[in-house]
Amino acid sequence: MILMDKLKIALFADELPVAINKTLTDLLLQCQMEAVPGTDSVNGCTGGELYLTASPAGRAFLLCVRLYVTATGESYQREINIVHDAPRGEWARTAKITILSVLQQAFVLPELPWGILTGVRPGKLAYNIFKNGGNSEQVLVEKYLVAAKQALLLNNIVNLQNRLLRNDKKEVAVYVSVPYCPSRCLYCSFPSGIMPDNQEFQQNFCTAIEDDIRSVVQLLSIYDLKVGSVYVGGGTPTSLSALYFHKLLGIIAESLKLTAGIEFTVEAGRPDTITQEKLQTMSAFGVNRVTLNPQTFSEKTLSITGRKHTVQQIYDAYNLIRKAGFKSVNMDMIIGLPGENSQTIKQSFEKLLDFAPENLTVHMLSLKKQSLLFNISNSYDFLSAKDAASALSYAEDAAEALGMNPYYLYRQHYMLGNHANIGYSLPGHECLYNMQMMEERHTVIGIGPLSATKVPLGDGHSLCKFHMPGNFADYRQKANSLFVKRQKALAFLYE
């Protein structure tokens, strides 16, 4: 799992007609190898050297992949033709398949259930195959080496999303970012901060969000846009005090003029931040979906990871949510937390059945350098890739027992077992925002520090993105110029 333990491969691919180093590096990462730019140095490259060259061959290029293995001194090579005017995506696909075939001759590779796919959103590829008249399941298996189970899963998700997502570019999602938590979890790589426990900061934060929302309301009017979903996330928005949490939701609901038909989610991830008063606030302002994130039902793991709450508090928070009348609840779980084994994870998913939420999101641990856990990971035992597959089956069994179907997924780098994060839902309770945000077919307007605005440009791939700064002082001081930049992003599609 740890990057520094991987075989290092010197990668020489700069002379290709297209720039695909990033996707090749990601493929090597999934093969438990670290790519080192060959122009730097081959010293210390414990795996070997990988050379990619392309030479003209009539109306095509001859792509040659050659691997030199450090440990044995052996060389492996494969050549393949690629048409002269092939797009960048086809260069990347062909190069990755060729590299994989060469690596498989020299090394024992881990299982790659997602084949040569290295991106975060495999659903975008499957959707584009479908949109262009192809059989996405068949193409994923034959051209991208995706395992049959994953190809079927992705195909089913795309078909479901096609029924649920409205093809209306004027309908947008709104994300309100509250990038603060009551404490920092050991595994978290998100650049959130600890919520300051003082009234002045929280007042200033709400005032800044109000200015931001006012700017967005103007954009909605200028471009005649309508809000289809609102997601208040973080961080942990409920780490605000009851007073300022009430103020924040009031600003959102009243400024955006939210009606009963609009999906309105609040991420109340930490059960120790959920109170009856805050739930009453949510209900009063029309919130109709709440997410509560246990991550695990092991007291030991909760303590190790710095969650600062108990298993009993998860039960208590859930009961409060239900008593407040909320009909759509999501719960997040993580497979692969430090110190947990297959039995621990099985017990957690068995306890999850006590709750019967409408949504379940299952994450595979993705250990990144930005997390506190990364530098002390050698102090803990982790689930093996083989056991991760078994643990994932417990999640699938729990979702099936609850009557849920998978409705969205995404992947991350450094993900345990090369699997994916999967969202499950009871029919009729699928989170519109999650699908809009992950599949990138709809505009998402970000509000607040660390938020992202994403505008799809119509070719099924390209986006215009704009990110708000994470530092609150910068966000507040530069607000007017930031609002202008966000509008320019929207103008690419709507002007």
N, C-alpha and C positions, 0 to 999 in steps of 0.2 A: 504493500500500500504506500510505502514511503518512497518518494522520488529518488532520494539519495541511494537507495538500495537497488535501483534498477541498473540493468546493463546499459552502458553508454555507447551510442552509435554515432560516429561522425557522418553527417549527412551532407552530401555534395549534390545540390540540385539547382544551383543558381543559374546554370546555363540553359535551362529549359526555356522554350518560347513563352511560357506563362509562369506566373508566380504562384506556386502551390506549396511552398515550404511549410506553411502553417498547418494545412490539413495533413501533410505527410508526417509532421511532428506529432500531431494528435493520434494518428494511426499507430506510430511507434509507442506512444504512451499507453495505448490500449493493449499493446503487446508486452507491457511491462518493461519498456525500454525508454531511455531518455535520449532524445536527439540533440546532438551538439553540432552547431554550424561547422562544416568542414573547413571553412576558411579560418576558423580560430586556431584549432590544433587537434591533431589526432592522438596526442599524448593523453593517456588515462582513459581512452575509449575502450572499455573492457569487453564490449561486444564485438566491435569491428568498424569497418568503413563501408558506407553505402553510397554508390555513385549512380546518378541518373543522367543520361545524355540523350539527346535527340538529334538525329541527322536526317537531312532530306532524302527521300527515297521515292522519286517520281512525284505522284500527286499526294504523297503521304509523308509522314515522318516515321523513322524507325526509332522507337523508344527502347533504350537499353538500360536494364537495371543490373548492376553488378555488386555483389556483396563479398567483402573480404573479412573472414572471421579471425579475430585476434587469437583465440585460444588454440585453434588447430592449424592456422595458416592456410586453410582451404578457401577456395573461391567458388562462388555460385553466380550464375548469370542467366538472364532470360531476356528475350527481345520480342517486341510486339509492334505491329503497325498501328498508327493512329492517323486519321485523315487530316489533311493539311489545314482545313478550316474548322476543326473541331473546337467547340466552345471550351472555356476554362473548366466547367464542370465535368466534361467528358475527359479532359486531360487528367483531372484529379482522380476520377473513377478508375481510369485505365492504369494510371501510375500506382494507385493503392492496391489494386488487384495483383499487379505484377510484383510489387514489393512483397506482398503477403505470400505469394507463391515461393519467392526466393527465401524469405525468412523461415518458412515452414520446412524447407530442405535442411536448414542449418540449426534450427532451435526447436525445442518443445515449447509451443506457444500456449498461453491460456485460452480458455474458451472465449469465443467472440460472438455472443448471441446476436449482436447487431451488425455482424459482418464488418464491412469497411466503412460503415457510417460513423462519422466522428462528430457530427454537429449536435447541438443542444436540442433541436426540434426536428426529429425525423418525420413528424407528421406533415411538415410542409412539403417534403419530397413526395410522400405518399399522396397528398392532396393534388399536387401538380401532375403526377402521373395519371391520377383519376380524371382530372380536369381535361387532360389532353387525350382522353379516350383509352388509356391503357388499363391493364389489370394490375393494380398496385401490388397486390399480394404476390403475383407471379414475378413481376419485375424486381421487386425487392429481393426475392430469393435468387433469381437467376443472374441479375446484373450487379447486385450489391452484396451478395453472399449472406443475407440476413437469414437467421434460423427460421424454420417454418412457423414455429410458435409465435415468435415476435412479429413476423410478417402478417399473420392472421390477426393478432392483437391490434396492430396498427391499422390494418384494413377495416376492422370492425369499429375502431374509434373514429376513423375518417368518415365512414358511412353514418355513424351516429351524429357527428358534428355537422355533417351536411344537412341533416334533418333539423338540427337545433339552431344553427347560426343563420341569421338573416343576412342576405346579400344586399346590404344597404350602407353605402359608404358615408352616408350622413349620420348614421348611428355610431356614437363613440362610447368608449369606456373611460371612466375617470378614476384615477388612483390618487389617494391622498396619503402621503408618506409621513409617518410619525416614527422616525428612526431612533427610538430610545427604548430601552428595556430596564426592568428593575435590577438586573444583574446580567453579566455576560456569560453565556453558556460556553463550556470548554471547547466544543466542536464548532462553534459558529465562526464563519468567515465573513459574514456581512459586516460592513463598517459602521455598525450602529454604536451609539453611546449609551451611557447610563443616564436615566431620566433624572435631571437635577431636582432635588427636593426643595425647591423654593418657589414661592408664588410669582416672583418677578419674572423668572425665566419662562414659566408656563404661560403667564399673561402675554409676554412678548412673542412667544411661539404662536399662540392663537391669533394674535394681531397680525403677524406676518402671514399666516395661512389665510386669514380673511382677505388681505390685500391680494394674495395670489389667486384666490377663488374669484375675486371681483374681476381680475384680469381675464380669467377663463370664461366667466359669464359673458364678457364682451366678445370673446372669440366665438362662443356658441352663437351669439346673435349675428355677428358679422358674416359667418359662413353658413348660417341657418342649420346648425347641427343640433341633434337631440341626444340626450344622455340615455343609454340603455342599461348601464350598470355602474355602480359606484363601489369601490373597495377601499376601505380605510385600513391600511396595513403598516408594517414596520419591520423591525422593532415590534413593540407591544403598545398599541395606542391606549390600552386600558391602564398603562403605567402612569398616565396623567391623573392628577387628583380628580375627585368627583366633580368639583366645581369647574375645572377647565376642560374635562372630558365633556361635560354638559355644554359648555360654551362651544367647543369644537364641533360637536355633532349638530348643534343648532345652526352654526354658520354654514355647514355643508348642506343640510336639508333645506334651509330657508333660501340660501343663495342660489342653489341649483333647482329650486322648486320641484323637489322630488315628489312623485306621486306614488300611489300604492302599487302600481304595476312595475316599478323599477326595482331591479335587484340591488339591495343595499347591504353590503357585508361589512362587519367589523371583526378584525382579527384580535380576539381576546385570548391570545395564545397561552399566557401564563395564568393558571388557575388562581394563584395568590393575588392577582390584580382584579379579580372579578368580584363585584359586590352587588347586592340587591339594588342599591341606589344607581349604579352605573347601568344595570340592566333595565331599570325603569327609564333611564335617559334614552337608551337605545330604542326601547319600545315607543316612547313618546315621539321620537323623530323618524320613525318608520323603518328602522333597521329590521330586515327580515331574514338575515342569515348571519350566524355567529360561528366563528371557528375557535375551538378549544384544543390545544395541542399538548397531549400528555407526553409524547415521544416514546415513553416506556412506562411500564407499571412496576418497575423494580426500584424499591426504595434506595438500594445501594447505588444504582446507576444515577438516579436523580441527584443524590448527594455528590457523587464523583464529578458529574457534569455541571455542577453549579446552578441547578434549576431553582433551588431555594424554596421548594414546596414539597409536600408529601403526596403519597398516593391518595390518602383520604381527602385531601383538598381537591383532587381531580373529581372525585365522586361528589363532593359538596358543591363545587362550581357547576358541574353538569346539572345537578338537581335544581340549583337556583335558576339556571338557564331555562330548563323545562317549566318550572313553576312560573316563570315570567312570560311563558306562552310562545316561545320561539319554536317554529315548526321545522326549521332547517338548520342543522348543526353539523359542522365538519370537525373531524378529529385527525390530527397528524401523528404518525408514528415513524420512528427511524430504525432501520435495520443496520446493525454493525457498530453500535455505540461501544465505547471502551469497556472491557471486562465482561461483556455479554456473550453468551454462547447460544447455540440453537435452542436449548431447553428454556433459557431465560426469555428468549424472543417468543417461543411458542406459548409460554405462560402469559406473556403480555397480550398477545392476540386473543387468547382465551378470555382474559379479563375484559378485553374490549367489547366482547359480546354482551356484557352486562349493560352496556350503554345504548346500543342500537342507534347510532347517529345516522343521519341521512347521507352524509359524505364521509369518505375515508381517504386520506392522502398518505401513501406509503413512500417514504424516502429511503434510499440507500445512502449510507454514510459516504460523504465526499470530503476527504481530508485535504485541506488546502493550507498553504503557507500562512495565510492571514489568520488562521485559528490559533488559539492558545494551545490546543492539543497537539499541533504539528510538531513543535519543538520538544515535547515531552512524551511523544507517542511510544517510545521504547519502554516506558514505564508500565505499559498496559498490554494485555493480550487482546487481540482482535479476532473477529470471525474470519475464517478462511474464505476464499472465493467459492470453494465447493460448498461449504456450509451456508454461504449466503444464498445460494440457489435453493437450498432446502428451507431456509428461513423465509424466503420470498413465497414459497408455496404455502406457508402458514398464513401469510397475509392474503393470498388468493383464496384460501379456504374460508377465512373470516369474512371476506367481502362476499363470497358466494352465500355463506350462511345468513348474512344480513340482507340478501336479496339485491346486491349491488352489481353494477356493470362498470367496467373501465370506461372513462369518458375523456380523459386527456393524459398525456405523459410528456416528460421531457428528460433529457440526460444532462450530466455534468462531467467535467474532467475529474480525474482521480477518483472515480466512482467505484465503490466496492463491487468486484465481480463483473464489471462492465455491463451492469444492468441499467435500469431506468427508474425514475420516480413516477409513480402511477396514481392518478386520482380515480376513485370509484364513487359511484352514486346510485341511490335509488332512482328508478325512472321518475322523471319529472322534477328532480331536485338538483340536476346538473348545474354547476356554477358557471353562469354565462361569462363572467369576467375572466375566470381561469382559461376558458377556451379562447376568448378574444385576445388575451395577452400572450398566451403560449403559441397560438397558431399564426399570429401576426397577419391576419387578414383584415383587421379592423383597427382604426385609429385608437390609441390609448393616450389620454392627456394626463401628464403627471403634475401633481401639485405637492409642494413641500420639498424640504431638503432631501437629497438623494433620490428624488423621483425621476422617472424617465418618461419622455414623450416619444411615441413611436408612430410614424405615419407610413403605411404601406403605399408603394408607388405604382401598383397596378401590374407589374410584371411577374407577380407571384414570388418574388425573391427580395427585391431591393426595398430598403427602408430609409426614411429620413429620421434620424434620432436626435434628440436633445436631452441632455442630462443636467439636472439642477446640482449645484455643489453640495457636498455633504456637510461642510462646515457651516454652522448656523449663522455665524457673524457674516461670512461672505454672502450667504444666501439672502440675508436681510439687507445688507448694505448695497448689494448689486441688483436688487429686485427688479427695478425698472428695465435695466438692460437685459436681464434674463428673460423677462416677459416678452421683450421684442424678439429675442432669439427663438423663443418657443413659437411665436406667431409665424416667423419665417419658415420654421419646420412645417407648420400646417399649410402654409401658402403653397408648398410644392404640390399638394394634392387638390386644394380647394380654390385656388385662383387660376 
